[in-house]
């Protein structure tokens, strides 16, 4: 099972096992990692953004780019686990 490494959390860095195909948002919910998702995870805001520091997530969905400010950002509600990755929560404005 792949591992997601979360950096810079309020309670320190955490590494968790993440099932293939699950979204980063779902992984956060499953492991009590506080990820804001003002729209409820429906790709209608930018509060669940993450920066990919290392590794890879699923192919970017067409709906994501308008919500992103950097090339290394993804929406946690759309990006799925495909292997190990190191991430930094990078929420946008509510």
Biopython code that builds the backbone (N, CA, C, O; Angstrom):
import numpy as np
from Bio.PDB.StructureBuilder import StructureBuilder

atoms = [
    (1, "UNK", "N", (0.858, -1.169, 0.000)),
    (1, "UNK", "CA", (0.000, 0.000, 0.000)),
    (1, "UNK", "C", (0.910, 1.240, 0.000)),
    (1, "UNK", "O", (1.877, 1.298, 0.759)),
    (2, "UNK", "N", (0.602, 2.219, -0.841)),
    (2, "UNK", "CA", (1.417, 3.440, -0.885)),
    (2, "UNK", "C", (1.364, 4.216, 0.429)),
    (2, "UNK", "O", (0.455, 4.039, 1.241)),
    (3, "UNK", "N", (2.352, 5.070, 0.614)),
    (3, "UNK", "CA", (2.428, 5.923, 1.790)),
    (3, "UNK", "C", (2.400, 7.379, 1.360)),
    (3, "UNK", "O", (3.134, 7.783, 0.458)),
    (4, "UNK", "N", (1.549, 8.167, 2.011)),
    (4, "UNK", "CA", (1.554, 9.612, 1.822)),
    (4, "UNK", "C", (2.246, 10.225, 3.031)),
    (4, "UNK", "O", (1.906, 9.931, 4.177)),
    (5, "UNK", "N", (3.219, 11.079, 2.755)),
    (5, "UNK", "CA", (3.961, 11.787, 3.795)),
    (5, "UNK", "C", (3.465, 13.226, 3.793)),
    (5, "UNK", "O", (3.622, 13.935, 2.799)),
    (6, "UNK", "N", (2.871, 13.660, 4.891)),
    (6, "UNK", "CA", (2.365, 15.025, 5.025)),
    (6, "UNK", "C", (3.376, 15.835, 5.821)),
    (6, "UNK", "O", (3.758, 15.446, 6.924)),
    (7, "UNK", "N", (3.803, 16.947, 5.268)),
    (7, "UNK", "CA", (4.797, 17.810, 5.909)),
    (7, "UNK", "C", (4.115, 19.081, 6.413)),
    (7, "UNK", "O", (3.138, 19.548, 5.827)),
    (8, "UNK", "N", (4.642, 19.632, 7.507)),
    (8, "UNK", "CA", (4.209, 20.929, 7.998)),
    (8, "UNK", "C", (2.835, 20.977, 8.626)),
    (8, "UNK", "O", (2.214, 22.040, 8.649)),
    (9, "UNK", "N", (2.340, 19.865, 9.135)),
    (9, "UNK", "CA", (1.051, 19.874, 9.828)),
    (9, "UNK", "C", (1.214, 20.551, 11.179)),
    (9, "UNK", "O", (2.324, 20.624, 11.705)),
    (10, "UNK", "N", (0.134, 21.041, 11.738)),
    (10, "UNK", "CA", (0.181, 21.706, 13.046)),
    (10, "UNK", "C", (0.786, 20.808, 14.123)),
    (10, "UNK", "O", (1.467, 21.291, 15.028)),
    (11, "UNK", "N", (0.535, 19.491, 14.024)),
    (11, "UNK", "CA", (1.061, 18.555, 15.018)),
    (11, "UNK", "C", (2.309, 17.829, 14.525)),
    (11, "UNK", "O", (2.662, 16.776, 15.057)),
    (12, "UNK", "N", (2.983, 18.382, 13.513)),
    (12, "UNK", "CA", (4.207, 17.784, 12.982)),
    (12, "UNK", "C", (3.959, 16.988, 11.714)),
    (12, "UNK", "O", (2.831, 16.903, 11.229)),
    (13, "UNK", "N", (5.014, 16.412, 11.189)),
    (13, "UNK", "CA", (4.915, 15.607, 9.976)),
    (13, "UNK", "C", (4.255, 14.266, 10.293)),
    (13, "UNK", "O", (4.407, 13.731, 11.391)),
    (14, "UNK", "N", (3.513, 13.727, 9.309)),
    (14, "UNK", "CA", (2.864, 12.420, 9.476)),
    (14, "UNK", "C", (2.964, 11.638, 8.187)),
    (14, "UNK", "O", (2.912, 12.200, 7.093)),
    (15, "UNK", "N", (3.106, 10.342, 8.328)),
    (15, "UNK", "CA", (3.082, 9.430, 7.194)),
    (15, "UNK", "C", (1.979, 8.418, 7.431)),
    (15, "UNK", "O", (1.872, 7.843, 8.514)),
    (16, "UNK", "N", (1.146, 8.198, 6.397)),
    (16, "UNK", "CA", (0.018, 7.278, 6.532)),
    (16, "UNK", "C", (-0.070, 6.399, 5.292)),
    (16, "UNK", "O", (0.294, 6.818, 4.193)),
    (17, "UNK", "N", (-0.552, 5.186, 5.479)),
    (17, "UNK", "CA", (-0.809, 4.312, 4.340)),
    (17, "UNK", "C", (-2.089, 4.776, 3.658)),
    (17, "UNK", "O", (-3.054, 5.170, 4.313)),
    (18, "UNK", "N", (-2.078, 4.721, 2.322)),
    (18, "UNK", "CA", (-3.201, 5.247, 1.555)),
    (18, "UNK", "C", (-3.558, 4.274, 0.431)),
    (18, "UNK", "O", (-2.702, 3.954, -0.393)),
    (19, "UNK", "N", (-4.788, 3.804, 0.381)),
    (19, "UNK", "CA", (-5.199, 2.876, -0.667)),
    (19, "UNK", "C", (-5.100, 3.504, -2.063)),
    (19, "UNK", "O", (-5.417, 4.679, -2.246)),
    (20, "UNK", "N", (-4.667, 2.724, -3.021)),
    (20, "UNK", "CA", (-4.639, 3.179, -4.412)),
    (20, "UNK", "C", (-6.022, 3.643, -4.833)),
    (20, "UNK", "O", (-7.019, 2.990, -4.523)),
    (21, "UNK", "N", (-6.089, 4.763, -5.537)),
    (21, "UNK", "CA", (-7.348, 5.263, -6.068)),
    (21, "UNK", "C", (-8.136, 6.152, -5.132)),
    (21, "UNK", "O", (-9.074, 6.820, -5.568)),
    (22, "UNK", "N", (-7.781, 6.180, -3.853)),
    (22, "UNK", "CA", (-8.477, 7.058, -2.907)),
    (22, "UNK", "C", (-7.967, 8.488, -3.099)),
    (22, "UNK", "O", (-6.792, 8.692, -3.404)),
    (23, "UNK", "N", (-8.847, 9.478, -2.922)),
    (23, "UNK", "CA", (-8.390, 10.861, -3.054)),
    (23, "UNK", "C", (-7.592, 11.256, -1.813)),
    (23, "UNK", "O", (-7.734, 10.657, -0.747)),
    (24, "UNK", "N", (-6.757, 12.269, -1.974)),
    (24, "UNK", "CA", (-5.987, 12.792, -0.842)),
    (24, "UNK", "C", (-6.945, 13.271, 0.244)),
    (24, "UNK", "O", (-6.686, 13.078, 1.431)),
    (25, "UNK", "N", (-8.036, 13.887, -0.154)),
    (25, "UNK", "CA", (-9.052, 14.347, 0.802)),
    (25, "UNK", "C", (-9.594, 13.167, 1.614)),
    (25, "UNK", "O", (-9.711, 13.265, 2.836)),
    (26, "UNK", "N", (-9.922, 12.065, 0.959)),
    (26, "UNK", "CA", (-10.434, 10.882, 1.655)),
    (26, "UNK", "C", (-9.385, 10.317, 2.619)),
    (26, "UNK", "O", (-9.716, 9.898, 3.728)),
    (27, "UNK", "N", (-8.128, 10.308, 2.190)),
    (27, "UNK", "CA", (-7.046, 9.832, 3.061)),
    (27, "UNK", "C", (-6.976, 10.698, 4.310)),
    (27, "UNK", "O", (-6.838, 10.181, 5.419)),
    (28, "UNK", "N", (-7.070, 12.010, 4.138)),
    (28, "UNK", "CA", (-7.039, 12.917, 5.285)),
    (28, "UNK", "C", (-8.208, 12.646, 6.235)),
    (28, "UNK", "O", (-8.026, 12.607, 7.452)),
    (29, "UNK", "N", (-9.395, 12.459, 5.683)),
    (29, "UNK", "CA", (-10.560, 12.142, 6.523)),
    (29, "UNK", "C", (-10.344, 10.837, 7.278)),
    (29, "UNK", "O", (-10.652, 10.749, 8.467)),
    (30, "UNK", "N", (-9.818, 9.827, 6.599)),
    (30, "UNK", "CA", (-9.604, 8.511, 7.207)),
    (30, "UNK", "C", (-8.587, 8.546, 8.347)),
    (30, "UNK", "O", (-8.654, 7.729, 9.265)),
    (31, "UNK", "N", (-7.640, 9.499, 8.288)),
    (31, "UNK", "CA", (-6.533, 9.522, 9.252)),
    (31, "UNK", "C", (-6.541, 10.759, 10.151)),
    (31, "UNK", "O", (-5.523, 11.099, 10.753)),
    (32, "UNK", "N", (-7.683, 11.424, 10.238)),
    (32, "UNK", "CA", (-7.830, 12.601, 11.105)),
    (32, "UNK", "C", (-6.760, 13.668, 10.851)),
    (32, "UNK", "O", (-6.224, 14.266, 11.784)),
    (33, "UNK", "N", (-6.467, 13.890, 9.578)),
    (33, "UNK", "CA", (-5.581, 14.977, 9.182)),
    (33, "UNK", "C", (-6.488, 16.115, 8.748)),
    (33, "UNK", "O", (-7.290, 15.959, 7.828)),
    (34, "UNK", "N", (-6.362, 17.251, 9.405)),
    (34, "UNK", "CA", (-7.285, 18.353, 9.164)),
    (34, "UNK", "C", (-7.040, 19.003, 7.811)),
    (34, "UNK", "O", (-6.071, 19.739, 7.629)),
    (35, "UNK", "N", (-7.923, 18.724, 6.873)),
    (35, "UNK", "CA", (-7.892, 19.335, 5.549)),
    (35, "UNK", "C", (-9.222, 20.053, 5.360)),
    (35, "UNK", "O", (-10.283, 19.433, 5.433)),
    (36, "UNK", "N", (-9.164, 21.336, 5.123)),
    (36, "UNK", "CA", (-10.374, 22.105, 4.885)),
    (36, "UNK", "C", (-10.883, 21.780, 3.485)),
    (36, "UNK", "O", (-10.102, 21.697, 2.537)),
    (37, "UNK", "N", (-12.173, 21.599, 3.364)),
    (37, "UNK", "CA", (-12.812, 21.401, 2.068)),
    (37, "UNK", "C", (-14.169, 22.112, 2.153)),
    (37, "UNK", "O", (-15.204, 21.486, 2.381)),
    (38, "UNK", "N", (-14.134, 23.421, 1.966)),
    (38, "UNK", "CA", (-15.324, 24.254, 2.152)),
    (38, "UNK", "C", (-16.498, 23.798, 1.293)),
    (38, "UNK", "O", (-17.651, 23.953, 1.694)),
    (39, "UNK", "N", (-16.221, 23.242, 0.122)),
    (39, "UNK", "CA", (-17.295, 22.814, -0.777)),
    (39, "UNK", "C", (-17.718, 21.368, -0.525)),
    (39, "UNK", "O", (-18.604, 20.852, -1.207)),
    (40, "UNK", "N", (-17.096, 20.722, 0.442)),
    (40, "UNK", "CA", (-17.442, 19.335, 0.737)),
    (40, "UNK", "C", (-16.740, 18.337, -0.152)),
    (40, "UNK", "O", (-17.120, 17.167, -0.177)),
    (41, "UNK", "N", (-15.729, 18.764, -0.882)),
    (41, "UNK", "CA", (-14.968, 17.851, -1.736)),
    (41, "UNK", "C", (-15.521, 17.709, -3.137)),
    (41, "UNK", "O", (-15.353, 16.660, -3.759)),
    (42, "UNK", "N", (-16.180, 18.743, -3.653)),
    (42, "UNK", "CA", (-16.788, 18.684, -4.980)),
    (42, "UNK", "C", (-16.098, 19.573, -6.014)),
    (42, "UNK", "O", (-16.703, 19.920, -7.028)),
    (43, "UNK", "N", (-14.837, 19.947, -5.769)),
    (43, "UNK", "CA", (-14.046, 20.761, -6.702)),
    (43, "UNK", "C", (-14.734, 22.080, -7.044)),
    (43, "UNK", "O", (-14.777, 22.484, -8.206)),
    (44, "UNK", "N", (-15.266, 22.742, -6.030)),
    (44, "UNK", "CA", (-15.920, 24.025, -6.246)),
    (44, "UNK", "C", (-15.251, 25.137, -5.440)),
    (44, "UNK", "O", (-15.778, 26.247, -5.353)),
    (45, "UNK", "N", (-14.092, 24.842, -4.852)),
    (45, "UNK", "CA", (-13.341, 25.851, -4.099)),
    (45, "UNK", "C", (-11.856, 25.503, -4.212)),
    (45, "UNK", "O", (-11.484, 24.636, -5.003)),
    (46, "UNK", "N", (-11.023, 26.157, -3.446)),
    (46, "UNK", "CA", (-9.599, 25.827, -3.495)),
    (46, "UNK", "C", (-9.028, 25.552, -2.104)),
    (46, "UNK", "O", (-7.815, 25.623, -1.907)),
    (47, "UNK", "N", (-9.887, 25.243, -1.149)),
    (47, "UNK", "CA", (-9.435, 25.111, 0.233)),
    (47, "UNK", "C", (-8.767, 23.768, 0.530)),
    (47, "UNK", "O", (-8.169, 23.615, 1.595)),
    (48, "UNK", "N", (-8.847, 22.806, -0.361)),
    (48, "UNK", "CA", (-8.219, 21.496, -0.136)),
    (48, "UNK", "C", (-6.933, 21.330, -0.946)),
    (48, "UNK", "O", (-6.484, 20.209, -1.182)),
    (49, "UNK", "N", (-6.347, 22.445, -1.368)),
    (49, "UNK", "CA", (-5.128, 22.346, -2.173)),
    (49, "UNK", "C", (-3.979, 21.716, -1.400)),
    (49, "UNK", "O", (-3.841, 21.899, -0.191)),
    (50, "UNK", "N", (-3.168, 20.975, -2.125)),
    (50, "UNK", "CA", (-1.920, 20.430, -1.597)),
    (50, "UNK", "C", (-0.813, 20.720, -2.600)),
    (50, "UNK", "O", (-1.059, 20.828, -3.801)),
    (51, "UNK", "N", (0.402, 20.843, -2.095)),
    (51, "UNK", "CA", (1.576, 20.923, -2.958)),
    (51, "UNK", "C", (2.239, 19.565, -2.956)),
    (51, "UNK", "O", (2.418, 18.955, -1.902)),
    (52, "UNK", "N", (2.604, 19.087, -4.133)),
    (52, "UNK", "CA", (3.289, 17.812, -4.274)),
    (52, "UNK", "C", (4.789, 18.094, -4.222)),
    (52, "UNK", "O", (5.363, 18.624, -5.173)),
    (53, "UNK", "N", (5.415, 17.735, -3.106)),
    (53, "UNK", "CA", (6.841, 17.976, -2.920)),
    (53, "UNK", "C", (7.682, 16.875, -3.545)),
    (53, "UNK", "O", (8.799, 17.118, -4.002)),
    (54, "UNK", "N", (7.137, 15.659, -3.563)),
    (54, "UNK", "CA", (7.843, 14.516, -4.134)),
    (54, "UNK", "C", (6.813, 13.445, -4.470)),
    (54, "UNK", "O", (5.766, 13.365, -3.828)),
    (55, "UNK", "N", (7.103, 12.635, -5.458)),
    (55, "UNK", "CA", (6.194, 11.565, -5.846)),
    (55, "UNK", "C", (5.165, 12.049, -6.851)),
    (55, "UNK", "O", (5.303, 13.122, -7.438)),
    (56, "UNK", "N", (4.132, 11.243, -7.039)),
    (56, "UNK", "CA", (3.136, 11.519, -8.066)),
    (56, "UNK", "C", (1.742, 11.191, -7.559)),
    (56, "UNK", "O", (1.539, 10.240, -6.804)),
    (57, "UNK", "N", (0.792, 12.002, -7.991)),
    (57, "UNK", "CA", (-0.626, 11.707, -7.779)),
    (57, "UNK", "C", (-1.238, 11.435, -9.142)),
    (57, "UNK", "O", (-0.546, 11.525, -10.157)),
    (58, "UNK", "N", (-2.512, 11.106, -9.185)),
    (58, "UNK", "CA", (-3.188, 10.806, -10.446)),
    (58, "UNK", "C", (-3.104, 11.985, -11.419)),
    (58, "UNK", "O", (-2.759, 13.102, -11.035)),
    (59, "UNK", "N", (-3.424, 11.713, -12.667)),
    (59, "UNK", "CA", (-3.442, 12.750, -13.705)),
    (59, "UNK", "C", (-4.389, 13.884, -13.285)),
    (59, "UNK", "O", (-5.447, 13.645, -12.703)),
    (60, "UNK", "N", (-3.985, 15.106, -13.591)),
    (60, "UNK", "CA", (-4.796, 16.266, -13.215)),
    (60, "UNK", "C", (-6.124, 16.267, -13.975)),
    (60, "UNK", "O", (-6.171, 16.026, -15.181)),
    (61, "UNK", "N", (-7.185, 16.541, -13.244)),
    (61, "UNK", "CA", (-8.512, 16.646, -13.837)),
    (61, "UNK", "C", (-8.683, 18.023, -14.477)),
    (61, "UNK", "O", (-8.097, 18.999, -14.007)),
    (62, "UNK", "N", (-9.472, 18.111, -15.533)),
    (62, "UNK", "CA", (-9.688, 19.372, -16.252)),
    (62, "UNK", "C", (-10.255, 20.474, -15.362)),
    (62, "UNK", "O", (-10.027, 21.656, -15.618)),
    (63, "UNK", "N", (-10.981, 20.100, -14.334)),
    (63, "UNK", "CA", (-11.631, 21.076, -13.460)),
    (63, "UNK", "C", (-10.646, 21.770, -12.511)),
    (63, "UNK", "O", (-10.981, 22.817, -11.957)),
    (64, "UNK", "N", (-9.443, 21.220, -12.307)),
    (64, "UNK", "CA", (-8.528, 21.720, -11.284)),
    (64, "UNK", "C", (-7.811, 23.038, -11.598)),
    (64, "UNK", "O", (-7.786, 23.907, -10.727)),
    (65, "UNK", "N", (-7.231, 23.242, -12.777)),
    (65, "UNK", "CA", (-6.359, 24.411, -13.004)),
    (65, "UNK", "C", (-6.905, 25.774, -12.573)),
    (65, "UNK", "O", (-6.125, 26.570, -12.049)),
    (66, "UNK", "N", (-8.190, 26.100, -12.758)),
    (66, "UNK", "CA", (-8.650, 27.423, -12.324)),
    (66, "UNK", "C", (-8.500, 27.672, -10.820)),
    (66, "UNK", "O", (-8.515, 28.822, -10.382)),
    (67, "UNK", "N", (-8.357, 26.609, -10.030)),
    (67, "UNK", "CA", (-8.266, 26.727, -8.582)),
    (67, "UNK", "C", (-6.824, 26.726, -8.069)),
    (67, "UNK", "O", (-6.598, 26.869, -6.867)),
    (68, "UNK", "N", (-5.856, 26.567, -8.962)),
    (68, "UNK", "CA", (-4.464, 26.395, -8.563)),
    (68, "UNK", "C", (-3.631, 27.624, -8.903)),
    (68, "UNK", "O", (-3.881, 28.300, -9.901)),
    (69, "UNK", "N", (-2.628, 27.907, -8.056)),
    (69, "UNK", "CA", (-1.734, 29.039, -8.254)),
    (69, "UNK", "C", (-0.338, 28.619, -8.699)),
    (69, "UNK", "O", (0.436, 29.448, -9.178)),
    (70, "UNK", "N", (-0.013, 27.343, -8.544)),
    (70, "UNK", "CA", (1.333, 26.846, -8.829)),
    (70, "UNK", "C", (1.252, 25.527, -9.581)),
    (70, "UNK", "O", (0.252, 24.814, -9.496)),
    (71, "UNK", "N", (2.308, 25.207, -10.315)),
    (71, "UNK", "CA", (2.334, 23.956, -11.076)),
    (71, "UNK", "C", (2.384, 22.723, -10.192)),
    (71, "UNK", "O", (1.956, 21.645, -10.604)),
    (72, "UNK", "N", (2.906, 22.873, -8.969)),
    (72, "UNK", "CA", (3.029, 21.711, -8.090)),
    (72, "UNK", "C", (1.818, 21.525, -7.170)),
    (72, "UNK", "O", (1.851, 20.684, -6.272)),
    (73, "UNK", "N", (0.751, 22.302, -7.384)),
    (73, "UNK", "CA", (-0.459, 22.174, -6.573)),
    (73, "UNK", "C", (-1.467, 21.228, -7.221)),
    (73, "UNK", "O", (-1.502, 21.051, -8.439)),
    (74, "UNK", "N", (-2.282, 20.630, -6.358)),
    (74, "UNK", "CA", (-3.419, 19.810, -6.776)),
    (74, "UNK", "C", (-4.562, 20.054, -5.807)),
    (74, "UNK", "O", (-4.348, 20.513, -4.685)),
    (75, "UNK", "N", (-5.769, 19.747, -6.241)),
    (75, "UNK", "CA", (-6.923, 19.745, -5.336)),
    (75, "UNK", "C", (-6.977, 18.375, -4.667)),
    (75, "UNK", "O", (-7.002, 17.345, -5.340)),
    (76, "UNK", "N", (-6.994, 18.374, -3.342)),
    (76, "UNK", "CA", (-7.026, 17.121, -2.603)),
    (76, "UNK", "C", (-8.263, 16.286, -2.874)),
    (76, "UNK", "O", (-8.233, 15.062, -2.746)),
    (77, "UNK", "N", (-9.348, 16.941, -3.247)),
    (77, "UNK", "CA", (-10.590, 16.207, -3.524)),
    (77, "UNK", "C", (-10.582, 15.545, -4.899)),
    (77, "UNK", "O", (-11.447, 14.717, -5.186)),
    (78, "UNK", "N", (-9.629, 15.892, -5.744)),
    (78, "UNK", "CA", (-9.567, 15.342, -7.097)),
    (78, "UNK", "C", (-8.343, 14.458, -7.327)),
    (78, "UNK", "O", (-8.386, 13.536, -8.142)),
    (79, "UNK", "N", (-7.261, 14.736, -6.616)),
    (79, "UNK", "CA", (-6.006, 13.999, -6.793)),
    (79, "UNK", "C", (-6.074, 12.660, -6.076)),
    (79, "UNK", "O", (-6.328, 12.604, -4.873)),
    (80, "UNK", "N", (-5.849, 11.587, -6.815)),
    (80, "UNK", "CA", (-5.917, 10.240, -6.255)),
    (80, "UNK", "C", (-4.523, 9.654, -6.044)),
    (80, "UNK", "O", (-3.565, 10.011, -6.730)),
    (81, "UNK", "N", (-4.443, 8.760, -5.091)),
    (81, "UNK", "CA", (-3.200, 8.073, -4.762)),
    (81, "UNK", "C", (-2.855, 7.086, -5.875)),
    (81, "UNK", "O", (-3.676, 6.253, -6.259)),
    (82, "UNK", "N", (-1.626, 7.194, -6.388)),
    (82, "UNK", "CA", (-1.123, 6.233, -7.374)),
    (82, "UNK", "C", (0.201, 5.624, -6.926)),
    (82, "UNK", "O", (0.709, 4.693, -7.551)),
    (83, "UNK", "N", (0.752, 6.156, -5.844)),
    (83, "UNK", "CA", (2.018, 5.677, -5.294)),
    (83, "UNK", "C", (2.417, 6.567, -4.133)),
    (83, "UNK", "O", (1.647, 7.422, -3.696)),
    (84, "UNK", "N", (3.610, 6.360, -3.644)),
    (84, "UNK", "CA", (4.112, 7.178, -2.540)),
    (84, "UNK", "C", (4.225, 8.633, -2.974)),
    (84, "UNK", "O", (4.558, 8.919, -4.124)),
    (85, "UNK", "N", (3.944, 9.556, -2.047)),
    (85, "UNK", "CA", (4.064, 10.985, -2.348)),
    (85, "UNK", "C", (4.288, 11.750, -1.045)),
    (85, "UNK", "O", (3.849, 11.335, 0.027)),
    (86, "UNK", "N", (4.982, 12.873, -1.173)),
    (86, "UNK", "CA", (5.186, 13.789, -0.057)),
    (86, "UNK", "C", (4.417, 15.059, -0.368)),
    (86, "UNK", "O", (4.606, 15.665, -1.423)),
    (87, "UNK", "N", (3.549, 15.461, 0.551)),
    (87, "UNK", "CA", (2.615, 16.557, 0.306)),
    (87, "UNK", "C", (2.690, 17.626, 1.398)),
    (87, "UNK", "O", (3.064, 17.347, 2.537)),
    (88, "UNK", "N", (2.332, 18.828, 1.033)),
    (88, "UNK", "CA", (2.205, 19.938, 1.967)),
    (88, "UNK", "C", (0.821, 20.531, 1.766)),
    (88, "UNK", "O", (0.470, 20.901, 0.646)),
    (89, "UNK", "N", (0.023, 20.630, 2.831)),
    (89, "UNK", "CA", (-1.290, 21.254, 2.703)),
    (89, "UNK", "C", (-1.070, 22.727, 2.342)),
    (89, "UNK", "O", (-0.255, 23.409, 2.963)),
    (90, "UNK", "N", (-1.793, 23.204, 1.349)),
    (90, "UNK", "CA", (-1.593, 24.559, 0.806)),
    (90, "UNK", "C", (-2.945, 25.179, 0.471)),
    (90, "UNK", "O", (-3.204, 25.524, -0.682)),
    (91, "UNK", "N", (-3.823, 25.324, 1.494)),
    (91, "UNK", "CA", (-5.187, 25.778, 1.219)),
    (91, "UNK", "C", (-5.252, 27.203, 0.674)),
    (91, "UNK", "O", (-4.444, 28.066, 1.017)),
    (92, "UNK", "N", (-6.243, 27.413, -0.186)),
    (92, "UNK", "CA", (-6.520, 28.759, -0.693)),
    (92, "UNK", "C", (-7.468, 29.467, 0.245)),
    (92, "UNK", "O", (-7.762, 28.993, 1.342)),
    (93, "UNK", "N", (-7.940, 30.609, -0.210)),
    (93, "UNK", "CA", (-8.853, 31.426, 0.587)),
    (93, "UNK", "C", (-10.250, 30.854, 0.570)),
    (93, "UNK", "O", (-10.681, 30.265, -0.421)),
    (94, "UNK", "N", (-10.960, 31.030, 1.679)),
    (94, "UNK", "CA", (-12.367, 30.611, 1.732)),
    (94, "UNK", "C", (-13.244, 31.719, 1.244)),
    (94, "UNK", "O", (-14.465, 31.570, 1.209)),
]
sb = StructureBuilder()
sb.init_structure("model")
sb.init_model(0)
sb.init_chain("A")
sb.init_seg("    ")
for serial, (resi, resn, name, xyz) in enumerate(atoms, 1):
    if name == "N":
        sb.init_residue(resn, " ", resi, " ")
    sb.init_atom(name, np.array(xyz, "f"), 0.0, 1.0, " ", f" {name:<3s}", serial, name[0])
structure = sb.get_structure()
